[in-house]
Amino acid sequence: MSRLLIKNGTIATLGQGGRVLDDHGILIENGLVRRIAPLEELSAVEAPAIDAHGKLVLPGLINAHMHFYSTFARGLYKIKPSANFNEVLRNLWWKLDRALTLEGSYVSALVALLDGIRKGTTTFIDHHASPTSVRGSLSRIAAAVQESGLRACLAYEVSDRDGPEVAKAGIEENAEFIRACQKGASNGDSLLRGLFGLHASFTLSDETLKKSAERARELNTGVHVHVAEASSDEESCRKEHGTSIVERFAKMGMLGPRSIFAHGTHLGANEIDLLAQSGTKLVHNPQSNMNNAVGIADIVNMSEKGVCVGLGTDAMTCNMFEEVRVATWLAKLNCKNPSAGFCEALGALFSNNAHIADEYWQEQKLGRIVEGGAADLILVDYNPPTPLDSRSLLGHLCFGVAESAVDTTIVGGKVLMKNKQLQLDIDEERLAAQARELSAKVWEAF
């Protein structure tokens, strides 16, 4: 039996009825949280211990929309200036993803995953594109996920922009990977899951959408797709199809609790209602939206209408603490009200992302510390200068914890980082050198 005891820290369980506990410990057995109890009740437990004195113990963080391959865009200086979002796609992302090899997909993912460990992000929901190396790409990324010890839900971005054969290959890549994940889950694999990935309405024909939606339903899974990221996406849909994006997707049967619609920066009132009624998840990516100058998603209005709004980074960072602070300021600014947006932004990360993860890892109970749930925990350096309890927790998370260092990262009871040092058998210098070599070849496309 594999055991680990976390003691002497302050525990914030999050989740329904979340508690802030002092003088308690967490007993981990076989990858699960076995007990959360006062320290005196755990004093007789024989297990290796981690002393969390001076630290806040939190559930591992979840990134609900990520692009691992964006690692290779870091520092890229040979990009033609872009005047709008469509030009950003043509001048940067569609050149970069076409130059990706299978090995590039693996290496770029592993770099991001290791950064996630350092930032306390233990679960990623990723969206991949490599049009010249479609088949086998998700398996290569999955290998990086398993090597890192983190959890990830992967999808391939189906699009018609590179022709019908590439679109067909993307459909098959999704289907094959989802089947493999479902088989793995039935055999106890708790790290990997799959979604059916699609790019966006304006790069998808009705035929491709119909085929993809049918395959997703056959596989009993949802879709992961960009929705109304820029106003041009909505304008294109209304011009070409005579309807809004969400209405178009609804007709194809793509809405539902297991589907993730990323961005939603330009959704209309009826589209928001459709998301709420269907239980479709909307993932907000504030830093990316600002970087691309596409607008601000109205997460306060969406939340009030009953949409489950989660938080992602769209690969701008692996640091969810950084992203949630930006989401908070942006929500206040969008509402022109300093008292608005705080609970909606913090709730997206610390509550709703767990609801999103439940659609794929229901038994693991990610995003909260609960007996019987997965032992995905992070220890953050934090000695609160003011009272810390369930009433003040969100304020501490936003204005204090978010600027503190993650000391320890644990997934499924396995210690991936301790005392800020990775505990993995990975040569990071060699990995960085390999990433530089592969990314330099990708940059030749510019």
C-alpha positions in Angstrom: 0.0 0.0 0.0 1.4 3.4 -1.1 0.9 6.0 1.7 1.8 9.7 2.2 0.8 12.1 5.0 0.5 15.8 4.6 0.7 17.6 7.9 1.1 21.0 9.6 -0.3 23.0 6.8 -3.5 25.0 6.4 -5.9 23.0 4.2 -8.4 24.7 1.8 -10.6 21.9 0.5 -12.6 24.0 -2.0 -15.6 22.2 -3.5 -19.1 22.2 -2.1 -19.1 23.2 1.5 -15.4 24.0 1.2 -13.5 24.3 4.5 -10.4 25.9 5.7 -8.7 23.6 8.2 -5.8 24.2 10.6 -4.3 21.4 12.7 -5.5 18.8 10.2 -3.7 16.4 8.0 -4.4 14.5 4.8 -3.7 10.8 4.6 -3.1 9.6 1.0 -3.4 5.9 0.1 -3.0 4.4 -3.3 -3.4 7.8 -5.1 -6.6 8.8 -3.2 -7.3 11.1 -0.3 -8.2 8.5 2.3 -8.7 10.8 5.3 -8.9 14.4 6.2 -8.7 14.6 10.0 -7.3 16.4 13.0 -3.6 15.7 13.4 -4.0 13.9 16.7 -6.2 11.3 15.0 -3.5 10.7 12.4 -0.6 10.6 14.9 -0.4 6.8 14.9 -0.3 6.6 11.1 2.9 5.0 9.7 3.6 6.8 6.4 6.2 9.1 4.9 5.3 12.6 5.7 5.5 16.0 4.1 5.7 18.9 6.5 3.5 21.7 5.1 4.2 24.2 7.9 3.9 27.7 6.5 2.0 26.5 3.4 -1.5 26.4 2.1 -2.6 23.0 0.8 -5.0 23.4 -2.2 -6.4 21.1 -4.8 -4.3 20.9 -8.0 -5.4 23.6 -10.5 -7.1 22.9 -13.8 -6.5 24.7 -17.1 -9.7 24.2 -19.2 -8.4 25.4 -22.5 -4.8 25.1 -23.6 -2.6 24.6 -26.7 0.6 22.9 -25.8 2.2 23.4 -29.2 2.2 27.2 -28.7 5.4 26.6 -26.7 7.2 27.0 -30.1 5.9 30.5 -30.6 7.8 31.9 -27.7 10.2 34.6 -28.8 9.2 34.2 -32.5 10.1 37.5 -34.0 9.7 36.9 -37.8 5.9 37.4 -37.8 4.3 39.8 -40.3 2.3 42.5 -38.4 -1.4 41.7 -38.1 -4.3 44.1 -38.2 -7.0 41.7 -37.0 -7.5 38.3 -35.6 -7.8 36.5 -38.9 -4.4 37.9 -39.9 -3.0 36.7 -36.6 -4.1 33.2 -37.5 -2.7 33.4 -41.1 0.5 35.1 -40.2 1.4 33.2 -37.0 -0.6 30.1 -35.9 -1.5 28.5 -39.2 2.2 28.8 -40.4 3.4 27.4 -37.1 1.1 24.4 -36.8 1.7 23.4 -40.4 5.4 23.1 -39.6 4.9 20.9 -36.6 6.2 17.3 -36.7 5.2 14.5 -34.4 8.3 15.0 -32.4 7.7 18.7 -32.2 4.2 18.0 -30.8 5.7 15.8 -28.1 8.5 18.1 -27.1 6.4 21.3 -27.1 3.9 19.5 -24.9 6.4 18.2 -22.4 8.0 21.6 -21.9 4.5 23.1 -21.1 3.6 20.2 -18.8 6.8 20.6 -16.7 6.0 24.3 -16.5 2.5 23.3 -15.3 4.0 21.2 -12.5 5.9 24.2 -11.3 2.9 26.5 -11.4 0.6 24.0 -9.6 -1.5 23.1 -12.7 -2.2 19.4 -12.5 -4.9 19.0 -15.2 -4.9 20.4 -18.7 -7.6 20.3 -21.4 -5.6 20.7 -24.6 -6.5 21.5 -28.2 -3.9 20.4 -30.8 -3.2 21.2 -34.4 -0.5 19.9 -36.7 -2.0 19.6 -40.2 1.1 18.0 -41.9 1.5 15.5 -39.0 -2.1 14.7 -37.9 -2.1 10.9 -37.5 -0.4 9.8 -34.3 -0.1 13.4 -32.9 -2.4 12.9 -29.9 -0.6 9.7 -29.0 2.8 11.5 -29.0 1.3 14.2 -26.7 -0.2 11.5 -24.5 3.3 10.1 -24.1 4.5 13.4 -22.8 1.5 13.6 -20.4 2.3 10.2 -19.0 6.0 11.1 -18.7 5.1 14.2 -16.7 2.6 12.4 -14.4 -0.1 15.1 -14.9 -3.6 14.6 -16.2 -4.8 15.8 -19.6 -7.8 15.6 -21.9 -6.6 15.9 -25.5 -8.4 16.8 -28.8 -7.3 17.3 -32.4 -8.5 20.5 -34.1 -10.5 19.4 -37.2 -10.6 22.1 -39.9 -11.3 22.4 -43.6 -8.6 25.0 -44.0 -6.0 22.5 -45.2 -8.3 20.5 -47.5 -10.6 17.5 -47.2 -7.9 14.9 -46.6 -6.5 16.7 -43.6 -10.0 17.2 -42.2 -10.7 13.5 -42.7 -7.4 12.6 -40.9 -8.3 14.9 -38.0 -11.7 13.2 -37.6 -10.0 9.8 -37.5 -7.3 11.0 -35.1 -9.9 12.2 -32.7 -12.0 9.0 -32.9 -9.0 6.7 -32.6 -7.6 8.5 -29.6 -11.0 8.8 -27.8 -11.5 5.0 -28.2 -8.1 4.4 -26.8 -8.8 6.7 -23.8 -12.1 5.0 -23.1 -10.4 1.6 -23.2 -7.6 2.9 -20.9 -10.1 4.4 -18.5 -11.9 1.1 -18.2 -8.6 -0.5 -17.3 -7.9 2.1 -14.6 -6.0 4.8 -16.5 -6.8 8.1 -14.7 -4.4 10.4 -16.5 -5.7 10.6 -20.1 -9.1 11.5 -21.6 -10.2 12.6 -25.0 -12.6 15.1 -26.6 -13.6 15.6 -30.2 -11.7 18.7 -31.3 -12.8 21.3 -34.0 -11.3 24.6 -34.9 -14.1 27.2 -35.4 -17.3 27.7 -37.4 -15.6 29.8 -40.1 -13.2 27.0 -41.1 -15.7 24.2 -40.9 -18.1 23.1 -43.7 -21.5 21.7 -42.9 -20.3 18.3 -44.2 -17.3 18.2 -41.9 -19.4 19.4 -38.9 -22.0 16.8 -39.5 -19.5 14.0 -39.8 -17.7 15.2 -36.6 -20.8 15.6 -34.6 -22.0 12.1 -35.6 -18.7 10.6 -34.6 -18.7 12.4 -31.3 -22.2 11.1 -30.5 -21.2 7.6 -31.5 -18.3 7.8 -29.1 -20.5 9.3 -26.3 -18.2 12.4 -25.9 -18.4 16.1 -26.4 -16.6 18.6 -28.7 -13.9 21.1 -27.9 -14.2 24.1 -30.3 -13.4 27.8 -30.5 -16.6 29.9 -30.5 -17.1 33.6 -31.3 -13.5 34.4 -30.4 -13.6 37.3 -32.8 -16.5 39.2 -34.2 -15.5 38.0 -37.7 -16.4 34.4 -36.7 -20.0 35.4 -35.9 -20.2 37.7 -39.0 -19.0 34.9 -41.2 -21.5 32.4 -39.8 -24.4 34.7 -40.3 -23.3 35.6 -43.8 -22.6 32.0 -44.9 -25.2 30.1 -43.0 -27.9 32.6 -42.0 -27.6 31.9 -38.3 -25.4 32.4 -35.3 -22.6 30.1 -34.4 -24.2 28.5 -31.4 -27.5 28.0 -33.3 -25.5 26.4 -36.1 -23.8 24.0 -33.7 -27.0 23.3 -31.9 -28.6 22.1 -35.2 -25.6 19.7 -35.6 -26.2 18.3 -32.1 -22.9 19.6 -30.7 -24.3 21.2 -27.5 -24.3 19.4 -24.2 -22.7 19.1 -20.8 -19.6 17.3 -22.2 -18.8 20.0 -24.8 -16.4 22.9 -24.3 -16.9 26.1 -26.2 -13.8 28.3 -25.8 -13.8 32.1 -25.7 -17.4 33.2 -26.4 -16.2 36.8 -26.7 -19.0 37.8 -29.1 -22.0 35.7 -28.1 -25.5 37.0 -28.6 -28.3 36.8 -25.9 -29.9 33.8 -27.6 -26.6 32.0 -27.8 -26.0 32.4 -24.1 -29.4 31.1 -23.4 -28.7 28.0 -25.5 -25.5 27.3 -23.7 -27.3 27.6 -20.3 -30.2 25.4 -21.3 -28.0 22.7 -22.8 -25.3 22.7 -20.0 -22.6 23.4 -22.5 -19.4 24.7 -20.9 -17.9 28.1 -21.8 -14.2 28.6 -21.1 -13.0 32.2 -20.7 -9.4 33.0 -21.8 -8.9 36.7 -20.8 -5.2 37.2 -21.5 -5.4 35.7 -25.0 -8.4 37.8 -25.8 -6.6 40.9 -24.8 -3.4 39.9 -26.6 -5.4 39.4 -29.8 -7.5 42.5 -29.2 -10.7 40.6 -29.9 -12.8 41.8 -27.0 -14.0 40.9 -23.5 -16.3 37.9 -22.8 -19.1 39.0 -20.5 -18.7 36.3 -17.9 -20.8 38.1 -15.3 -23.9 38.1 -17.6 -23.2 34.5 -18.7 -22.9 33.4 -15.1 -26.1 35.2 -14.2 -27.9 33.4 -17.1 -26.7 30.0 -15.8 -23.8 29.2 -18.0 -21.0 27.2 -16.4 -18.0 29.5 -17.2 -14.6 28.0 -16.7 -11.1 29.4 -17.1 -8.3 28.6 -19.5 -5.2 30.3 -20.7 -5.2 29.5 -24.5 -1.4 28.9 -24.0 -0.6 32.4 -22.8 0.7 30.9 -19.6 0.6 27.7 -17.6 0.0 29.8 -14.4 -3.7 29.7 -13.5 -3.1 32.0 -10.6 -1.9 34.7 -13.0 -4.9 34.0 -15.3 -7.5 34.3 -12.6 -6.2 37.7 -11.4 -6.4 39.0 -15.0 -9.9 37.6 -15.3 -10.9 39.4 -12.1 -9.7 42.8 -13.2 -11.1 42.4 -16.7 -14.6 41.5 -15.4 -14.7 44.5 -13.2 -13.5 46.7 -16.1 -16.1 45.2 -18.4 -18.9 45.9 -16.0 -17.5 49.4 -15.1 -18.1 48.4 -11.5 -15.4 47.7 -8.9 -17.8 45.5 -7.0 -18.7 43.2 -9.9 -17.0 40.2 -11.4 -14.9 39.0 -8.4 -16.9 35.9 -7.5 -17.5 35.0 -11.2 -13.8 35.1 -12.1 -12.6 33.3 -9.0 -15.5 30.9 -9.2 -14.5 30.0 -12.8 -11.1 28.6 -11.7 -11.8 27.4 -8.2 -15.3 25.9 -8.7 -16.4 25.7 -12.3 -13.2 24.1 -13.7 -13.9 21.2 -11.3 -17.4 20.8 -12.8 -15.9 20.8 -16.2 -13.3 18.2 -15.2 -16.1 16.1 -13.7 -17.5 15.4 -17.2 -14.3 13.4 -18.0 -12.9 12.4 -14.6 -16.0 12.1 -12.5 -14.7 9.4 -10.2 -11.5 11.3 -9.5 -13.3 14.4 -8.1 -10.7 16.8 -9.3 -10.5 20.4 -8.2 -11.3 19.8 -4.6 -9.8 17.9 -1.6 -12.4 15.3 -0.6 -12.1 11.8 1.0 -12.2 9.2 -1.8 -11.1 11.7 -4.4 -7.8 11.8 -6.3 -4.8 13.1 -4.3 -4.1 15.9 -6.7 -2.7 18.5 -4.3 -0.4 21.6 -4.3 1.4 23.2 -1.4 1.9 27.0 -1.8 4.2 29.1 0.4 1.7 31.3 2.3 1.7 32.6 5.8 -1.5 34.8 5.9 -1.1 38.2 7.5 -4.8 38.5 8.2 -7.4 35.9 9.3 -7.9 33.1 6.8 -11.1 31.1 6.9 -13.9 30.1 4.5 -15.2 33.7 4.3 -11.9 35.3 3.5 -10.4 32.5 1.3 -11.2 33.9 -2.1 -9.7 37.3 -1.1 -6.5 35.5 0.1 -6.4 33.4 -3.1 -6.6 36.5 -5.4 -4.6 39.0 -3.5 -2.0 36.8 -1.7 -1.8 33.2 -2.6 -1.8 33.9 -6.4 1.5 35.8 -6.0 3.1 33.1 -3.9 5.4 30.2 -5.0 4.2 26.7 -5.4 6.5 24.4 -3.4 5.1 20.9 -3.9 2.9 19.3 -6.6 1.3 15.9 -6.2 -0.9 14.0 -8.7 -2.6 10.8 -7.9 -0.5 10.6 -4.7 2.8 10.8 -6.7 5.1 13.7 -5.7 6.0 15.4 -9.0 7.7 18.4 -7.3 9.0 18.9 -3.8 10.8 21.9 -2.3 10.4 23.5 -5.8 12.5 20.7 -7.4 11.0 18.4 -10.0 11.1 14.7 -8.8 11.0 13.3 -12.4 13.7 11.4 -14.3 13.8 14.0 -17.1 16.9 15.8 -18.3 15.5 19.4 -18.6 18.7 20.8 -20.1 18.5 18.2 -22.9 14.8 18.8 -23.3 15.3 22.6 -23.7 18.1 22.0 -26.2 15.9 19.7 -28.2 13.0 22.2 -28.1 15.3 24.9 -29.4 16.5 22.7 -32.3 13.0 21.7 -33.3 11.5 25.2 -32.9 14.2 26.7 -35.0 13.1 24.4 -37.8 9.5 25.5 -37.3 10.6 29.1 -37.5 11.9 28.5 -41.0 8.3 28.5 -42.2 8.1 32.3 -41.5 
